[in-house]
Amino acid sequence: MDDDSAIYDTSIYDRSALSSALMSSAAFPVNSWNEWDPLEEVIVGRLDGAVVPPFHVSVTYNRPHWTSWLHRLAAGRRYPKWMVRRAQTELDGFVRLLEAESVRVRRPEPIDQRRRVRTRLWSTSGFCLACPRDLYLVVGDEIIETPTCWRSRHFEGDAYRTLFKEYFANGARWTAAPRPQLPDELFDVGYRVPEPGEPIRYITNEFEPVFDAADIARCGRDLFINRSNATNEAGIRWLGRHLEDRGLRLHQLESQCSRPMHIDTTFVPLAPGKVLVNPDFIDVDRLPPILKRWDVLIAPRPDPVADLTAKFSMCSPWTSINVLMLDHRRVVVEASQPMLHRALKDWGFEPLPLPFLGYGPFGGAFHCATLDTRRHGGLEHYF
């Protein structure tokens, strides 16, 4: 793959549209082209009424091995009160930090997660609203609702409807990918996690396009995407075709994770010319050649933590690199990761440590828990 061999590429640009995109973010209710411009407005998830997601192959086998058996026992029940209290305390601290930095914080509306919802093909209870990053992608002035393969999150968009209608009324673009049917035929119901040395297998096939927004990292004109248990090749093609109309390029990464799920524990752009990578999940020698002029920062291994809540996390320990950039320099990072703090300082960043391990059982860390709807900056080319 050479520098111009993105999955989808457009070499002819609408100059008037490009000039408009380069205007100040103040002109747009939604404006976010990358992961690092100064943060002005963000949607932060919430934990009200959180329910352990129902048992399904798309959920249970994406969890770390040591918690997947617990999921079978707790599926469909409310999270323990002590677990919610711990996570809520940490979430409140995160919101206070953002507001202290003059970032406007928006929140989704609570919905009843225990109420069963149904389509013609299946019924399910819900999950929680902890991670808006998973299902919604902001590209410039456009919000894209993504077609998740999790049945328990199929109607999660109802919680964001009021916010998205407001953004749309004030001039934002609002797009929804084709809503998937999610029949049994989409899933490998006999899926098992590959053993070391076996080729990667995926829970979803190519029956219909599915993808999660959390499998995408934004670097201005260029976006990077990860084939995972939540994102199939059909979903990647749909997004590539959609973005090419705006002169944007989509590059696919190769994951080495035995159960790949979401790019923001694998490949994390921090600033122009600098990307943080997880050496367990990425072969640096096989990154797209377009990154050859960038500094590829190898993340230190996660520091071990003696924390009960962390043992119930839905995520791998590599959520240590699930950070949120407030601007080109300041980065919100998990407090229990001193090795990462030192590495970030050595690379010229200012880490802002906060405790957030309690959020893991609800699906992620700082990047997962947020959706940046406005950053101060415009569309630029970084490659």
C-alpha positions as a Markdown table, in Angstrom:
| # | Residue | x | y | z |
|---|---|---|---|---|
| 1 | Met | 0.0 | 0.0 | 0.0 |
| 2 | Asp | 1.5 | 3.3 | -1.0 |
| 3 | Asp | 0.7 | 6.8 | 0.4 |
| 4 | Asp | -2.3 | 7.2 | -1.9 |
| 5 | Ser | -3.7 | 3.7 | -1.7 |
| 6 | Ala | -6.4 | 4.4 | 0.8 |
| 7 | Ile | -9.5 | 2.3 | 0.7 |
| 8 | Tyr | -11.3 | 5.2 | -0.8 |
| 9 | Asp | -9.6 | 8.3 | -2.1 |
| 10 | Thr | -10.7 | 11.4 | -4.0 |
| 11 | Ser | -8.1 | 13.7 | -5.7 |
| 12 | Ile | -10.6 | 16.3 | -6.9 |
| 13 | Tyr | -12.0 | 18.6 | -4.2 |
| 14 | Asp | -14.9 | 21.0 | -4.0 |
| 15 | Arg | -12.8 | 24.1 | -3.3 |
| 16 | Ser | -15.8 | 26.1 | -2.0 |
| 17 | Ala | -16.7 | 23.3 | 0.4 |
| 18 | Leu | -13.1 | 23.0 | 1.6 |
| 19 | Ser | -12.8 | 26.8 | 2.2 |
| 20 | Ser | -16.1 | 26.6 | 4.2 |
| 21 | Ala | -14.7 | 23.7 | 6.3 |
| 22 | Leu | -11.6 | 25.7 | 7.1 |
| 23 | Met | -13.6 | 28.5 | 8.8 |
| 24 | Ser | -13.5 | 29.0 | 12.5 |
| 25 | Ser | -15.4 | 26.4 | 14.5 |
| 26 | Ala | -17.5 | 29.2 | 16.0 |
| 27 | Ala | -19.6 | 29.1 | 12.8 |
| 28 | Phe | -20.7 | 25.5 | 13.4 |
| 29 | Pro | -22.7 | 23.8 | 16.2 |
| 30 | Val | -20.7 | 20.7 | 15.3 |
| 31 | Asn | -17.1 | 20.9 | 14.2 |
| 32 | Ser | -14.5 | 18.2 | 15.0 |
| 33 | Trp | -12.1 | 16.9 | 12.4 |
| 34 | Asn | -9.4 | 15.2 | 14.5 |
| 35 | Glu | -8.6 | 13.9 | 18.0 |
| 36 | Trp | -6.5 | 16.8 | 19.3 |
| 37 | Asp | -7.7 | 20.3 | 18.4 |
| 38 | Pro | -8.7 | 22.4 | 21.5 |
| 39 | Leu | -11.9 | 20.8 | 22.9 |
| 40 | Glu | -14.9 | 23.2 | 23.2 |
| 41 | Glu | -18.0 | 20.9 | 23.5 |
| 42 | Val | -18.4 | 17.3 | 24.3 |
| 43 | Ile | -21.1 | 14.7 | 25.0 |
| 44 | Val | -20.4 | 12.7 | 28.1 |
| 45 | Gly | -22.1 | 9.4 | 28.8 |
| 46 | Arg | -24.3 | 8.6 | 31.8 |
| 47 | Leu | -24.9 | 5.5 | 34.0 |
| 48 | Asp | -28.5 | 6.0 | 35.0 |
| 49 | Gly | -30.4 | 2.7 | 34.9 |
| 50 | Ala | -27.4 | 0.7 | 33.6 |
| 51 | Val | -28.1 | -3.0 | 32.9 |
| 52 | Val | -25.6 | -5.7 | 32.2 |
| 53 | Pro | -26.2 | -6.4 | 28.5 |
| 54 | Pro | -28.1 | -9.6 | 27.6 |
| 55 | Phe | -26.1 | -12.8 | 26.7 |
| 56 | His | -25.3 | -12.8 | 23.0 |
| 57 | Val | -22.3 | -14.0 | 21.0 |
| 58 | Ser | -21.6 | -10.3 | 20.0 |
| 59 | Val | -21.3 | -9.3 | 23.6 |
| 60 | Thr | -20.1 | -12.2 | 25.7 |
| 61 | Tyr | -17.1 | -13.2 | 23.5 |
| 62 | Asn | -15.9 | -9.6 | 23.2 |
| 63 | Arg | -15.2 | -9.5 | 26.9 |
| 64 | Pro | -11.9 | -10.6 | 28.6 |
| 65 | His | -11.9 | -14.3 | 29.2 |
| 66 | Trp | -11.9 | -13.9 | 33.0 |
| 67 | Thr | -15.2 | -12.0 | 32.9 |
| 68 | Ser | -17.1 | -13.7 | 30.1 |
| 69 | Trp | -18.4 | -16.5 | 32.4 |
| 70 | Leu | -19.6 | -13.9 | 34.9 |
| 71 | His | -21.6 | -12.2 | 32.1 |
| 72 | Arg | -23.7 | -15.3 | 31.6 |
| 73 | Leu | -24.7 | -15.2 | 35.2 |
| 74 | Ala | -25.4 | -11.4 | 35.4 |
| 75 | Ala | -26.8 | -10.8 | 31.9 |
| 76 | Gly | -30.0 | -8.6 | 31.9 |
| 77 | Arg | -29.7 | -7.6 | 35.6 |
| 78 | Arg | -29.0 | -4.2 | 37.0 |
| 79 | Tyr | -25.3 | -3.5 | 37.9 |
| 80 | Pro | -24.6 | -3.7 | 41.6 |
| 81 | Lys | -25.2 | -0.4 | 43.4 |
| 82 | Trp | -21.6 | -0.3 | 44.8 |
| 83 | Met | -20.3 | -0.6 | 41.3 |
| 84 | Val | -22.5 | 2.2 | 39.9 |
| 85 | Arg | -21.6 | 4.5 | 42.9 |
| 86 | Arg | -17.9 | 4.0 | 42.3 |
| 87 | Ala | -18.2 | 4.7 | 38.5 |
| 88 | Gln | -20.5 | 7.7 | 39.0 |
| 89 | Thr | -18.1 | 9.3 | 41.5 |
| 90 | Glu | -15.3 | 9.0 | 38.9 |
| 91 | Leu | -17.5 | 10.2 | 36.1 |
| 92 | Asp | -18.5 | 13.2 | 38.1 |
| 93 | Gly | -14.8 | 14.0 | 38.7 |
| 94 | Phe | -14.2 | 13.8 | 35.0 |
| 95 | Val | -17.1 | 16.2 | 34.2 |
| 96 | Arg | -15.7 | 18.6 | 36.8 |
| 97 | Leu | -12.3 | 18.6 | 35.1 |
| 98 | Leu | -13.8 | 19.3 | 31.7 |
| 99 | Glu | -16.0 | 22.1 | 32.9 |
| 100 | Ala | -13.0 | 23.6 | 34.8 |
| 101 | Glu | -11.2 | 23.7 | 31.4 |
| 102 | Ser | -14.2 | 25.7 | 30.0 |
| 103 | Val | -15.4 | 22.7 | 27.9 |
| 104 | Arg | -19.2 | 22.7 | 27.5 |
| 105 | Val | -20.5 | 19.3 | 28.6 |
| 106 | Arg | -23.8 | 17.8 | 27.1 |
| 107 | Arg | -25.5 | 14.6 | 28.3 |
| 108 | Pro | -27.9 | 12.1 | 26.7 |
| 109 | Glu | -31.4 | 11.7 | 28.1 |
| 110 | Pro | -31.9 | 8.6 | 30.4 |
| 111 | Ile | -33.9 | 5.7 | 28.9 |
| 112 | Asp | -35.3 | 2.6 | 30.5 |
| 113 | Gln | -32.7 | -0.1 | 29.8 |
| 114 | Arg | -34.7 | -2.9 | 31.4 |
| 115 | Arg | -37.6 | -2.5 | 29.1 |
| 116 | Arg | -37.6 | -5.1 | 26.3 |
| 117 | Val | -37.6 | -3.8 | 22.8 |
| 118 | Arg | -38.2 | -5.8 | 19.7 |
| 119 | Thr | -38.0 | -5.9 | 15.9 |
| 120 | Arg | -39.6 | -8.5 | 13.6 |
| 121 | Leu | -36.7 | -10.8 | 14.2 |
| 122 | Trp | -35.6 | -10.6 | 17.9 |
| 123 | Ser | -36.2 | -8.9 | 21.2 |
| 124 | Thr | -33.8 | -7.7 | 23.9 |
| 125 | Ser | -33.3 | -5.5 | 26.9 |
| 126 | Gly | -30.8 | -2.7 | 26.8 |
| 127 | Phe | -27.4 | -1.9 | 28.2 |
| 128 | Cys | -26.3 | 1.7 | 29.3 |
| 129 | Leu | -25.4 | 5.1 | 27.9 |
| 130 | Ala | -21.8 | 5.1 | 29.2 |
| 131 | Cys | -20.0 | 5.2 | 25.9 |
| 132 | Pro | -21.4 | 7.6 | 23.2 |
| 133 | Arg | -18.1 | 7.2 | 21.3 |
| 134 | Asp | -19.1 | 3.7 | 20.3 |
| 135 | Leu | -22.1 | 4.5 | 18.1 |
| 136 | Tyr | -21.7 | 8.1 | 16.9 |
| 137 | Leu | -19.0 | 9.5 | 14.6 |
| 138 | Val | -18.4 | 13.2 | 14.2 |
| 139 | Val | -16.6 | 14.2 | 11.0 |
| 140 | Gly | -16.3 | 17.9 | 10.7 |
| 141 | Asp | -19.9 | 19.3 | 10.9 |
| 142 | Glu | -21.5 | 15.9 | 10.4 |
| 143 | Ile | -22.9 | 13.4 | 13.0 |
| 144 | Ile | -23.0 | 9.9 | 11.6 |
| 145 | Glu | -25.1 | 7.3 | 13.5 |
| 146 | Thr | -23.4 | 4.0 | 13.0 |
| 147 | Pro | -25.0 | 0.5 | 12.5 |
| 148 | Thr | -23.8 | -1.4 | 15.6 |
| 149 | Cys | -24.1 | -5.2 | 15.7 |
| 150 | Trp | -25.1 | -5.1 | 19.4 |
| 151 | Arg | -28.9 | -5.8 | 19.6 |
| 152 | Ser | -29.0 | -4.3 | 23.1 |
| 153 | Arg | -27.9 | -0.9 | 21.7 |
| 154 | His | -30.0 | -0.9 | 18.6 |
| 155 | Phe | -32.3 | 1.8 | 19.9 |
| 156 | Glu | -29.8 | 3.7 | 22.0 |
| 157 | Gly | -30.0 | 6.7 | 19.7 |
| 158 | Asp | -33.3 | 7.6 | 21.3 |
| 159 | Ala | -31.3 | 9.0 | 24.2 |
| 160 | Tyr | -29.4 | 11.4 | 21.9 |
| 161 | Arg | -32.3 | 12.4 | 19.7 |
| 162 | Thr | -33.0 | 15.7 | 21.4 |
| 163 | Leu | -29.3 | 16.7 | 21.2 |
| 164 | Phe | -29.0 | 15.7 | 17.6 |
| 165 | Lys | -32.2 | 17.6 | 16.6 |
| 166 | Glu | -30.8 | 20.7 | 18.3 |
| 167 | Tyr | -27.5 | 20.4 | 16.4 |
| 168 | Phe | -29.3 | 19.8 | 13.1 |
| 169 | Ala | -31.6 | 22.8 | 13.7 |
| 170 | Asn | -28.5 | 24.9 | 14.1 |
| 171 | Gly | -26.9 | 23.8 | 10.9 |
| 172 | Ala | -25.1 | 20.5 | 11.5 |
| 173 | Arg | -25.3 | 17.6 | 9.1 |
| 174 | Trp | -27.0 | 14.5 | 10.5 |
| 175 | Thr | -26.6 | 11.1 | 8.8 |
| 176 | Ala | -27.6 | 7.6 | 9.7 |
| 177 | Ala | -26.0 | 4.5 | 8.2 |
| 178 | Pro | -28.5 | 1.8 | 7.0 |
| 179 | Arg | -30.0 | 0.4 | 10.2 |
| 180 | Pro | -29.1 | -3.3 | 10.3 |
| 181 | Gln | -31.6 | -6.1 | 10.7 |
| 182 | Leu | -29.1 | -8.1 | 13.0 |
| 183 | Pro | -30.6 | -11.6 | 12.2 |
| 184 | Asp | -28.9 | -14.7 | 13.4 |
| 185 | Glu | -27.4 | -15.1 | 10.0 |
| 186 | Leu | -25.0 | -12.2 | 10.7 |
| 187 | Phe | -23.3 | -13.9 | 13.5 |
| 188 | Asp | -21.0 | -16.9 | 14.0 |
| 189 | Val | -23.1 | -18.4 | 16.8 |
| 190 | Gly | -20.4 | -21.1 | 17.2 |
| 191 | Tyr | -17.6 | -18.5 | 17.6 |
| 192 | Arg | -14.7 | -19.2 | 19.8 |
| 193 | Val | -11.6 | -17.0 | 20.5 |
| 194 | Pro | -8.7 | -18.1 | 18.3 |
| 195 | Glu | -5.8 | -19.9 | 20.1 |
| 196 | Pro | -2.3 | -18.5 | 19.8 |
| 197 | Gly | -1.0 | -19.2 | 16.2 |
| 198 | Glu | -4.5 | -19.6 | 14.8 |
| 199 | Pro | -5.8 | -17.0 | 12.2 |
| 200 | Ile | -8.1 | -14.3 | 13.5 |
| 201 | Arg | -11.8 | -15.1 | 13.3 |
| 202 | Tyr | -14.7 | -12.6 | 13.6 |
| 203 | Ile | -18.0 | -12.8 | 15.3 |
| 204 | Thr | -19.8 | -11.0 | 12.4 |
| 205 | Asn | -19.7 | -12.0 | 8.7 |
| 206 | Glu | -20.6 | -9.9 | 5.6 |
| 207 | Phe | -24.4 | -10.4 | 5.7 |
| 208 | Glu | -25.0 | -6.6 | 6.0 |
| 209 | Pro | -22.9 | -3.6 | 6.8 |
| 210 | Val | -22.1 | -3.1 | 10.5 |
| 211 | Phe | -19.5 | -0.9 | 12.2 |
| 212 | Asp | -18.9 | 1.0 | 15.4 |
| 213 | Ala | -17.7 | 4.5 | 15.5 |
| 214 | Ala | -15.1 | 3.6 | 18.1 |
| 215 | Asp | -13.3 | 1.6 | 15.4 |
| 216 | Ile | -12.4 | 4.9 | 13.7 |
| 217 | Ala | -9.7 | 7.4 | 14.4 |
| 218 | Arg | -9.7 | 10.9 | 12.8 |
| 219 | Cys | -6.7 | 12.8 | 11.5 |
| 220 | Gly | -8.3 | 15.5 | 9.4 |
| 221 | Arg | -8.6 | 14.5 | 5.7 |
| 222 | Asp | -7.4 | 10.9 | 6.7 |
| 223 | Leu | -9.3 | 8.5 | 8.9 |
| 224 | Phe | -8.2 | 5.1 | 10.1 |
| 225 | Ile | -10.4 | 2.1 | 10.7 |
| 226 | Asn | -10.0 | -1.3 | 12.3 |
| 227 | Arg | -11.8 | -4.5 | 11.1 |
| 228 | Ser | -13.1 | -6.0 | 14.4 |
| 229 | Asn | -15.8 | -8.1 | 15.9 |
| 230 | Ala | -18.0 | -5.0 | 15.7 |
| 231 | Thr | -17.0 | -3.7 | 12.3 |
| 232 | Asn | -17.1 | -5.9 | 9.1 |
| 233 | Glu | -15.7 | -5.3 | 5.6 |
| 234 | Ala | -19.2 | -4.2 | 4.3 |
| 235 | Gly | -19.3 | -1.6 | 7.0 |
| 236 | Ile | -15.9 | -0.3 | 6.0 |
| 237 | Arg | -16.9 | -0.1 | 2.4 |
| 238 | Trp | -20.1 | 1.8 | 3.2 |
| 239 | Leu | -18.2 | 4.4 | 5.3 |
| 240 | Gly | -15.5 | 4.7 | 2.7 |
| 241 | Arg | -18.0 | 5.5 | 0.0 |
| 242 | His | -19.8 | 8.0 | 2.2 |
| 243 | Leu | -16.6 | 9.8 | 3.1 |
| 244 | Glu | -15.1 | 10.0 | -0.4 |
| 245 | Asp | -17.9 | 12.4 | -1.4 |
| 246 | Arg | -16.3 | 14.9 | 1.0 |
| 247 | Gly | -12.8 | 14.4 | -0.3 |
| 248 | Leu | -11.7 | 12.2 | 2.7 |
| 249 | Arg | -9.7 | 9.0 | 2.8 |
| 250 | Leu | -10.2 | 5.9 | 4.8 |
| 251 | His | -7.2 | 3.7 | 5.7 |
| 252 | Gln | -7.6 | 0.2 | 7.1 |
| 253 | Leu | -5.3 | -1.1 | 9.9 |
| 254 | Glu | -4.4 | -4.8 | 10.5 |
| 255 | Ser | -5.1 | -5.8 | 14.1 |
| 256 | Gln | -3.2 | -8.7 | 15.8 |
| 257 | Cys | -5.7 | -8.9 | 18.7 |
| 258 | Ser | -7.3 | -12.3 | 19.1 |
| 259 | Arg | -10.6 | -10.6 | 19.7 |
| 260 | Pro | -10.3 | -7.2 | 18.1 |
| 261 | Met | -12.7 | -4.6 | 19.4 |
| 262 | His | -12.4 | -0.8 | 18.9 |
| 263 | Ile | -9.4 | 1.1 | 17.7 |
| 264 | Asp | -9.0 | 3.4 | 20.7 |
| 265 | Thr | -7.1 | 0.7 | 22.7 |
| 266 | Thr | -4.9 | 0.0 | 19.7 |
| 267 | Phe | -4.1 | 3.1 | 17.6 |
| 268 | Val | -4.5 | 6.6 | 19.3 |
| 269 | Pro | -3.5 | 9.8 | 17.4 |
| 270 | Leu | -2.4 | 12.4 | 19.9 |
| 271 | Ala | -1.3 | 15.4 | 17.9 |
| 272 | Pro | -0.2 | 16.2 | 14.3 |
| 273 | Gly | 2.6 | 13.8 | 13.5 |
| 274 | Lys | 2.3 | 11.7 | 16.7 |
| 275 | Val | 0.3 | 8.5 | 17.2 |
| 276 | Leu | 0.3 | 6.1 | 20.2 |
| 277 | Val | 0.1 | 2.4 | 19.4 |
| 278 | Asn | -0.4 | -0.8 | 21.4 |
| 279 | Pro | 2.5 | -3.1 | 20.5 |
| 280 | Asp | 0.4 | -6.2 | 21.4 |
| 281 | Phe | -2.3 | -5.4 | 18.9 |
| 282 | Ile | -0.4 | -3.6 | 16.1 |
| 283 | Asp | 2.6 | -4.7 | 14.0 |
| 284 | Val | 4.4 | -1.3 | 13.6 |
| 285 | Asp | 6.1 | -2.6 | 10.5 |
| 286 | Arg | 2.7 | -3.2 | 8.8 |
| 287 | Leu | 1.2 | 0.3 | 9.5 |
| 288 | Pro | 0.0 | 2.1 | 6.4 |
| 289 | Pro | 2.9 | 3.8 | 4.6 |
| 290 | Ile | 1.2 | 7.1 | 4.9 |
| 291 | Leu | 2.4 | 7.1 | 8.5 |
| 292 | Lys | 6.0 | 6.8 | 7.7 |
| 293 | Arg | 6.7 | 10.4 | 8.5 |
| 294 | Trp | 4.9 | 10.3 | 11.8 |
| 295 | Asp | 6.4 | 9.6 | 15.2 |
| 296 | Val | 5.0 | 6.2 | 16.2 |
| 297 | Leu | 5.0 | 6.1 | 20.0 |
| 298 | Ile | 5.0 | 2.6 | 21.5 |
| 299 | Ala | 2.8 | 2.6 | 24.5 |
| 300 | Pro | 4.3 | 1.1 | 27.7 |
| 301 | Arg | 2.6 | -2.1 | 29.0 |
| 302 | Pro | -0.3 | -1.3 | 31.3 |
| 303 | Asp | 0.8 | -1.0 | 35.0 |
| 304 | Pro | -0.9 | -3.8 | 37.0 |
| 305 | Val | -3.6 | -2.5 | 39.4 |
| 306 | Ala | -4.8 | -4.1 | 42.6 |
| 307 | Asp | -8.4 | -3.0 | 42.2 |
| 308 | Leu | -11.5 | -5.1 | 42.6 |
| 309 | Thr | -13.6 | -3.1 | 40.1 |
| 310 | Ala | -10.9 | -3.5 | 37.5 |
| 311 | Lys | -11.3 | -7.2 | 37.6 |
| 312 | Phe | -14.9 | -6.8 | 36.3 |
| 313 | Ser | -14.0 | -4.6 | 33.4 |
| 314 | Met | -15.6 | -5.3 | 30.0 |
| 315 | Cys | -12.3 | -4.2 | 28.4 |
| 316 | Ser | -8.6 | -5.3 | 28.2 |
| 317 | Pro | -6.0 | -3.7 | 30.4 |
| 318 | Trp | -5.0 | -1.7 | 27.3 |
| 319 | Thr | -7.8 | 0.8 | 28.0 |
| 320 | Ser | -4.8 | 2.4 | 29.7 |
| 321 | Ile | -4.3 | 4.2 | 26.4 |
| 322 | Asn | -8.0 | 5.1 | 26.0 |
| 323 | Val | -7.1 | 8.8 | 26.6 |
| 324 | Leu | -8.9 | 12.1 | 25.7 |
| 325 | Met | -6.9 | 15.0 | 24.2 |
| 326 | Leu | -8.0 | 18.4 | 25.5 |
| 327 | Asp | -5.7 | 20.1 | 22.9 |
| 328 | His | -2.3 | 19.3 | 21.2 |
| 329 | Arg | -0.6 | 19.0 | 24.5 |
| 330 | Arg | -2.9 | 18.1 | 27.4 |
| 331 | Val | -4.2 | 14.6 | 27.8 |
| 332 | Val | -6.6 | 13.1 | 30.3 |
| 333 | Val | -5.2 | 9.7 | 31.4 |
| 334 | Glu | -5.9 | 7.0 | 33.9 |
| 335 | Ala | -4.4 | 7.8 | 37.3 |
| 336 | Ser | -3.2 | 4.3 | 37.9 |
| 337 | Gln | -0.8 | 4.3 | 34.9 |
| 338 | Pro | 2.5 | 6.0 | 36.0 |
| 339 | Met | 4.5 | 4.4 | 33.3 |
| 340 | Leu | 2.3 | 6.0 | 30.7 |
| 341 | His | 2.4 | 9.3 | 32.5 |
| 342 | Arg | 6.2 | 9.3 | 32.3 |
| 343 | Ala | 6.2 | 8.3 | 28.6 |
| 344 | Leu | 3.7 | 11.1 | 27.7 |
| 345 | Lys | 5.9 | 13.6 | 29.5 |
| 346 | Asp | 8.9 | 12.4 | 27.6 |
| 347 | Trp | 7.0 | 12.8 | 24.3 |
| 348 | Gly | 6.1 | 16.4 | 25.1 |
| 349 | Phe | 2.6 | 16.0 | 26.5 |
| 350 | Glu | 1.1 | 17.1 | 29.8 |
| 351 | Pro | -0.8 | 14.2 | 31.4 |
| 352 | Leu | -3.8 | 15.1 | 33.5 |
| 353 | Pro | -4.3 | 11.9 | 35.7 |
| 354 | Leu | -7.8 | 11.0 | 36.9 |
| 355 | Pro | -9.1 | 7.8 | 38.5 |
| 356 | Phe | -11.4 | 6.1 | 36.1 |
| 357 | Leu | -11.0 | 2.3 | 36.7 |
| 358 | Gly | -14.6 | 2.1 | 38.0 |
| 359 | Tyr | -15.9 | 2.9 | 34.5 |
| 360 | Gly | -14.4 | -0.3 | 33.0 |
| 361 | Pro | -17.4 | -2.5 | 33.8 |
| 362 | Phe | -19.6 | -0.2 | 31.8 |
| 363 | Gly | -17.5 | -0.3 | 28.6 |
| 364 | Gly | -14.4 | 1.9 | 28.5 |
| 365 | Ala | -12.4 | 4.9 | 29.7 |
| 366 | Phe | -12.1 | 8.6 | 28.8 |
| 367 | His | -12.2 | 8.3 | 25.0 |
| 368 | Cys | -15.1 | 5.8 | 25.1 |
| 369 | Ala | -17.0 | 8.0 | 27.6 |
| 370 | Thr | -17.1 | 11.0 | 25.4 |
| 371 | Leu | -18.1 | 12.3 | 21.9 |
| 372 | Asp | -16.4 | 15.6 | 21.0 |
| 373 | Thr | -18.9 | 17.6 | 19.0 |
| 374 | Arg | -16.8 | 20.7 | 18.7 |
| 375 | Arg | -13.1 | 21.4 | 18.6 |
| 376 | His | -11.5 | 24.7 | 17.6 |
| 377 | Gly | -10.0 | 24.1 | 14.2 |
| 378 | Gly | -10.8 | 23.2 | 10.6 |
| 379 | Leu | -10.1 | 20.5 | 8.1 |
| 380 | Glu | -6.3 | 20.1 | 7.5 |
| 381 | His | -4.0 | 17.6 | 5.7 |
| 382 | Tyr | -1.5 | 16.0 | 8.0 |
| 383 | Phe | 0.1 | 13.6 | 5.6 |
